[in-house]
């Protein structure tokens, strides 16, 4: 079964059914958007290899957790060494450090670049020969990529994902492997409470609420499904109206 197909999750499914279920590699799977994506895919009958620094529970026949720090670029190939086929790769791991011009930290900028951009290059580059024709790659970006005061370094790293996606989409189009970005606005995740971004507190979008991680996961799931097989090289914004003004 490929990424463009779907299956129904059933508690009593056979070992054979599990083996034919589509398989996704998801980073940042222990919390926030990565966790929501993992839960969404498991509920739809996918098998998931979950990469994160903290355990993803509960592990089982459909979920395989691999301890991985995406900032350690040299360790990424070993983390996915056991993956023989990846119908989808979803890179959701991320961090945010905020500061205005004149107070920017090179170390913070480098840390965000490593996790958001360099890790994407290593992860997808390592797995691409194990992604079958018709497979999917989704990178979790941010609406901030258009530029926000106090978030220039974060915005720059997220903007780079759109460039990677369009370039890779063109390289992989004859294999029908799609590469897209999902760019959420302020999402109700632990990142919003991170003291490292205290100088830029989140602004509630015009719809009057923060975005639920499950909404972002739903958009990712759509891009992995059959109705999105002709969408590639695109950035889908999920922002509750934040990009309107």
Secondary structure, DSSP 8 states (H G I E B T S, - for coil): --TTS-----TT--HHHHHHS-EEEEESTTSHHHHHHHHHHHHTT-EEEEEESS--SS--SSEEEEE--TT-HHHHHHHTTT-S--SEEEE-------B-TTS--HHHHHHHHIIIIIHHHHHHHHHGGGS-TT-EEEEE--GGGG--TTBHHHHHHHHHHHHHHHHHHHHHGGGT-EEEEEEESSB-SGGGG-GGGTTS-----TTSS-B-HHHHHHHHHHHHSGGGTT--S-EEEE-TTTT--
